[in-house]
Amino acid sequence: MREVYRQWRPTPLFRARRLEKALGTPARIYYKYEGVSPVGSHKPNTAVAQAFYNREAGVKRAHHRDRRRPVGQRARDGGRFLRARSQGLHGARLLQPEAVPARADGKLRRETRAVAFAGDELGPRDLGKEPGASGQPRHRDLSEAAEVAATNDDTKYSLGSVLNHVLMHQTVLGQEAMAQMEMAGDWPDIVVGCTGGGSNFAGLAFPFIGAQLRGGKKVRVIAVEPAACPSLTRGKYAYDYGDTAHLTPLVKMHTLGSTFVPPPFHAGGLRYHGMAPLVSHCQELGLIESRAYTQTEVFAAGVQFARAEGIVPAPEANHAVKGAIDEALRCKLEGTARTILFNLCGHGHFDMQAYMDYFAGRLTDQRYDEKELAMALAGLPSVPA
């Protein structure tokens, strides 16, 4: 595992001096850059670990779900199973049949061992239920991946976010960042991360929160989510399923309801109805703050960052960029020189169509349906106190 990790870890910590200058802020802005991994994001931090532990347990097959996303993004996430195969494990990704354009289908399957799949039980019931490719959440394909694991004794489902073991694997981010901040002779006053399921956010923030709880320096920790899928800022803290078919265990988390479907918008993996139980618990304890932004304002922040720092962020990472910029401008307004650290969890090289849509004025700020949200929350499972 360590040998594979060495291909991209430790990832660099940069000080965004050009962005600081462009903003005219006295704040010191640092970012941990996960885009240097083989697949361009933080995902292999847990994919490699899960492949290793599954192999050690004698598991022969590992499956991962995927939702409808641009082909390039799918290829990026699919890198986790190229890693899985390198660990002596057969890896396959489950795609919705309509998710793969015909012109790219063969090549994508060859390169990533992706399998277009509709489960025996779930496919006929759910296909066609959720229109709008950009608004597709993880629900249905998550259910189908769970179905495959539940009906095949030699198969396990590899999760990409939300649950405890994934968050733990990602803390390599924060542990490295703490050592790098000490090397820089600085320490964050504010830590910012984007949140969908919670893995990259927890990976950066939890080591700093842990140090604070052990008597270290107090740090403001800010979770940034999309306004069109605001599980932390609008969700209910309750027990819920992780998927629409209710095959997953119940977990207590901030949730919009397992049947909630967000409107179409570009935020990559930030379209999930729930938040990691540990991240949700931290918010309940007052250890973190949360805020939500619209897609046009986060793309504007991403463009500003790219023009200053030379890296095009993934749409997910743009949320963290926006949060960090807002905090830096707040420092400017108050005349206070705080240190801000955020996670640039992936590059946007496979997300150029989203940027093209932004520059062409085709991105709009979609609002979710309040009635649908109310119905989804009303359908939460009843759990005795």
C-alpha positions in Angstrom: 0.0 0.0 0.0 2.7 2.4 0.9 4.5 1.7 -2.3 1.4 2.6 -4.3 0.8 5.7 -2.2 4.3 6.9 -3.0 3.2 7.4 -6.6 1.5 10.6 -5.6 1.8 11.1 -1.8 2.6 13.3 -0.1 0.6 15.8 -2.2 1.9 19.4 -2.3 0.7 22.2 0.0 0.9 25.5 -1.9 0.6 29.1 -0.6 -1.7 31.0 -3.0 0.3 34.2 -3.1 -1.0 35.3 -6.5 -4.6 34.8 -5.3 -3.8 36.8 -2.2 -2.5 39.6 -4.3 -5.4 39.5 -6.6 -7.8 39.7 -3.7 -5.8 42.4 -1.9 -6.2 40.5 1.3 -3.9 40.4 4.3 -4.9 36.7 4.8 -2.4 33.9 4.1 -4.1 31.3 1.8 -2.8 27.8 1.5 -4.3 24.9 -0.4 -3.7 21.1 -0.3 -3.7 19.9 -3.9 -5.0 16.4 -4.6 -5.1 16.9 -8.3 -1.6 15.3 -8.6 -2.9 11.8 -8.0 -3.0 9.4 -11.0 -6.7 10.0 -11.5 -6.7 13.7 -10.6 -8.5 13.7 -7.3 -8.5 12.5 -3.7 -10.4 9.3 -4.4 -7.4 6.8 -4.6 -6.6 7.5 -0.9 -9.4 5.2 0.0 -9.6 3.1 -3.2 -6.1 1.7 -2.6 -6.8 1.0 1.0 -10.1 -0.7 0.3 -8.5 -2.8 -2.4 -5.8 -3.9 -0.1 -8.0 -4.8 2.8 -10.5 -6.7 0.6 -7.6 -8.7 -0.9 -6.3 -9.5 2.6 -9.8 -10.7 3.5 -9.8 -13.1 0.5 -12.4 -11.1 -1.5 -12.2 -11.7 -5.2 -14.4 -9.0 -6.6 -15.0 -5.3 -5.7 -17.7 -3.2 -7.2 -18.2 0.6 -7.3 -21.2 2.5 -8.5 -21.2 5.6 -10.7 -23.9 8.0 -11.7 -24.4 9.9 -15.0 -21.5 12.2 -15.4 -19.4 13.5 -18.4 -17.3 10.6 -19.7 -14.1 12.3 -18.7 -15.2 12.5 -15.1 -16.2 8.9 -15.1 -12.8 8.0 -16.4 -11.2 9.9 -13.6 -13.2 8.2 -10.8 -12.7 4.9 -12.6 -9.0 5.1 -11.9 -9.8 3.8 -8.4 -10.5 0.4 -10.0 -7.4 0.4 -12.1 -5.7 0.7 -8.7 -7.9 -2.1 -7.4 -6.7 -4.4 -10.2 -3.1 -3.6 -9.4 -3.7 -4.9 -5.9 -4.7 -8.4 -7.3 -8.4 -7.8 -7.1 -10.9 -7.7 -9.9 -12.6 -4.3 -10.0 -15.7 -3.2 -11.9 -17.7 0.0 -11.9 -21.4 -0.2 -12.3 -22.8 2.4 -14.8 -26.4 3.1 -15.6 -26.9 1.7 -19.2 -28.0 5.1 -20.5 -25.0 6.8 -18.8 -22.4 5.8 -21.4 -22.7 7.5 -24.8 -22.4 5.0 -27.6 -19.4 6.6 -29.2 -17.3 6.2 -26.0 -18.9 3.0 -24.6 -16.4 0.5 -25.9 -13.3 2.5 -25.1 -14.5 3.4 -21.6 -15.3 -0.2 -20.8 -11.9 -1.4 -22.1 -10.0 1.2 -20.2 -11.7 1.1 -16.8 -13.5 -2.3 -16.8 -16.8 -0.5 -16.4 -19.9 -2.6 -16.7 -23.2 -1.1 -17.9 -25.7 -2.7 -15.5 -29.2 -2.6 -14.3 -29.9 -5.0 -11.4 -32.3 -7.8 -11.7 -34.6 -6.4 -9.0 -33.8 -2.6 -9.2 -33.4 -2.0 -12.9 -37.0 -2.6 -14.1 -38.4 -0.8 -11.2 -36.3 2.3 -11.2 -35.1 2.9 -14.8 -36.4 6.2 -16.2 -37.4 7.4 -12.8 -34.9 10.3 -12.5 -34.7 12.6 -15.6 -31.9 15.0 -16.2 -28.4 13.7 -16.4 -26.7 16.5 -14.5 -29.1 16.1 -11.6 -28.7 12.4 -11.2 -27.7 11.6 -7.6 -26.0 8.5 -6.4 -29.2 6.7 -5.4 -30.1 4.2 -8.1 -26.6 3.1 -9.0 -25.7 2.9 -5.3 -28.6 0.5 -4.9 -27.6 -1.6 -7.8 -24.0 -1.8 -6.5 -25.4 -2.9 -3.1 -27.6 -5.4 -4.9 -24.6 -7.0 -6.6 -22.7 -7.3 -3.4 -25.7 -8.7 -1.5 -26.3 -11.4 -4.1 -22.7 -12.5 -4.7 -20.8 -14.1 -1.9 -17.4 -13.3 -3.5 -18.2 -9.6 -4.1 -17.9 -6.5 -1.9 -19.1 -3.0 -2.6 -16.4 -0.3 -2.4 -17.7 2.9 -1.0 -16.3 6.3 -2.1 -17.5 8.5 0.7 -19.8 8.9 3.7 -19.0 6.0 6.0 -16.3 5.9 8.7 -13.6 3.8 7.1 -13.6 6.1 4.0 -13.2 9.2 6.1 -10.4 7.6 8.1 -8.5 6.7 4.9 -8.8 10.3 3.7 -7.2 11.7 6.9 -3.8 11.2 5.3 -4.7 14.6 3.8 -4.9 16.4 7.1 -2.0 14.6 8.7 0.2 15.6 5.8 -1.1 19.2 5.9 -0.3 19.5 9.6 3.3 18.5 9.0 3.5 20.8 6.0 2.0 23.8 7.9 4.6 23.2 10.6 7.4 23.2 7.9 5.9 26.5 6.6 6.0 28.0 10.2 2.3 28.7 10.0 -0.9 27.2 11.3 -4.5 27.6 10.0 -7.0 29.8 11.7 -9.7 28.6 9.2 -10.0 25.2 7.4 -12.3 25.0 4.4 -13.5 22.0 2.4 -16.3 21.1 0.0 -18.9 18.6 1.2 -21.1 16.1 -0.7 -20.7 12.8 1.2 -18.0 14.2 3.4 -14.8 12.3 2.6 -12.4 14.9 1.3 -13.7 17.5 3.9 -13.2 15.1 6.8 -9.9 14.0 5.4 -8.5 17.5 5.7 -10.5 18.8 8.7 -10.6 15.9 11.2 -6.9 15.8 12.1 -7.1 19.6 12.9 -10.3 19.1 14.9 -8.7 16.2 16.8 -5.7 18.4 17.6 -8.0 21.1 18.9 -10.0 18.7 21.0 -6.7 17.5 22.6 -5.9 21.0 23.7 -4.4 22.4 20.5 -5.1 25.7 18.8 -8.8 26.4 18.1 -9.6 26.3 14.4 -12.7 27.5 12.5 -13.8 24.6 10.2 -16.1 25.5 7.3 -18.0 22.9 5.2 -19.2 24.2 1.9 -22.0 22.5 -0.1 -24.1 23.3 -3.2 -27.2 25.3 -2.6 -29.2 22.9 -4.8 -28.4 19.9 -2.6 -27.9 21.4 0.9 -27.8 18.4 3.3 -26.0 20.2 6.1 -27.7 23.6 5.9 -31.2 22.3 5.1 -31.3 18.6 5.9 -32.7 17.0 9.0 -30.5 15.2 11.5 -32.2 11.8 11.5 -31.8 8.1 10.6 -32.1 7.5 6.9 -31.1 5.1 4.2 -28.2 5.7 1.9 -30.1 4.7 -1.3 -33.6 4.8 -2.8 -34.1 1.0 -2.7 -33.4 1.0 1.1 -30.8 -1.8 0.8 -28.2 0.1 2.9 -28.2 0.1 6.7 -29.8 3.1 8.5 -27.4 5.8 9.6 -27.9 8.9 11.5 -26.9 11.9 9.4 -28.0 15.2 8.0 -30.3 14.2 5.2 -32.7 15.6 2.6 -34.5 12.2 2.4 -33.4 9.2 0.4 -36.0 10.0 -2.3 -34.8 13.6 -2.8 -33.6 14.3 -6.3 -31.7 17.6 -6.8 -32.2 19.7 -9.9 -29.6 19.5 -12.7 -26.4 21.3 -11.8 -22.6 20.8 -12.1 -21.1 19.8 -8.8 -19.6 16.4 -9.5 -19.9 14.3 -6.4 -21.7 16.9 -4.3 -25.2 15.7 -5.2 -25.8 13.2 -2.5 -28.9 13.4 -0.3 -27.1 12.8 3.0 -23.9 13.8 4.8 -21.4 11.5 6.5 -22.6 10.6 10.0 -19.3 11.8 11.6 -19.4 15.1 9.8 -23.1 15.4 10.7 -22.2 14.7 14.4 -19.4 17.3 14.3 -22.0 19.9 13.2 -24.3 18.9 15.9 -21.5 19.4 18.4 -20.7 22.8 17.0 -17.3 21.8 15.9 -17.9 22.9 12.3 -19.8 25.5 10.4 -21.6 25.0 7.1 -22.7 27.2 4.2 -24.2 26.7 0.7 -23.4 28.4 -2.6 -25.0 28.4 -6.0 -23.2 27.0 -9.0 -22.6 30.2 -10.8 -20.8 31.8 -7.9 -18.6 28.8 -7.3 -17.6 28.7 -11.0 -16.8 32.4 -10.8 -14.5 31.7 -7.8 -12.9 28.7 -9.7 -12.1 30.9 -12.7 -10.7 33.6 -10.4 -8.5 31.0 -8.8 -7.4 29.5 -12.1 -6.4 32.9 -13.5 -4.3 33.6 -10.4 -2.8 30.2 -9.6 -2.8 28.4 -12.9 -4.8 25.3 -11.8 -8.4 24.7 -13.1 -10.3 23.2 -10.1 -12.9 20.5 -10.4 -16.5 21.8 -9.9 -16.6 20.1 -6.5 -13.4 21.9 -5.4 -14.8 25.3 -6.6 -17.0 25.2 -3.5 -14.0 25.2 -1.3 -12.3 27.8 -3.4 -15.4 30.1 -3.0 -15.4 29.5 0.8 -11.7 30.4 1.1 -12.1 33.5 -1.1 -15.0 34.7 1.0 -13.0 34.3 4.2 -10.0 36.1 2.7 -12.3 39.0 1.7 -13.6 39.1 5.2 -10.1 39.4 6.5 -9.6 42.3 4.0 -12.7 44.0 5.3 -11.7 43.5 9.0 -8.0 44.3 8.4 -7.1 40.9 10.0 -4.3 38.6 8.8 -5.7 35.1 9.3 -4.3 31.9 7.9 -6.8 30.0 5.6 -6.2 26.4 4.5 -8.5 24.7 2.0 -8.5 21.4 0.1 -8.3 21.6 -3.7 -9.6 18.0 -3.9 -9.2 17.6 -7.7 -8.4 19.3 -11.0 -11.0 20.2 -13.6 -9.3 18.8 -16.7 -12.2 16.4 -17.3 -14.8 19.1 -16.6 -14.2 21.5 -19.4 -17.7 21.2 -20.8 -19.0 22.6 -17.5 -16.6 25.6 -17.9 -17.6 26.0 -21.5 -21.3 26.1 -20.4 -20.4 28.7 -17.7 -18.6 31.0 -20.1 -21.4 30.6 -22.6 -23.9 31.7 -20.0 -25.7 28.3 -20.1 -25.2 27.6 -16.3 -28.2 28.8 -14.3 -28.8 28.6 -10.6 -31.5 25.9 -10.2 -33.5 25.8 -7.0 -34.8 22.5 -5.6 -38.5 22.0 -5.2 -39.5 22.8 -1.6 -42.5 20.6 -1.8 -40.4 17.6 -3.0 -38.0 18.2 -0.1 -40.9 18.3 2.4 -42.2 15.0 0.9 -38.8 13.4 1.1 -38.3 14.4 4.7 -41.8 13.3 5.6 -40.9 9.8 4.2 -37.9 9.3 6.6 -38.0 6.0 8.4 -39.6 5.9 11.8 -36.9 4.9 14.4 -37.9 4.5 18.1 -36.1 6.9 20.4 
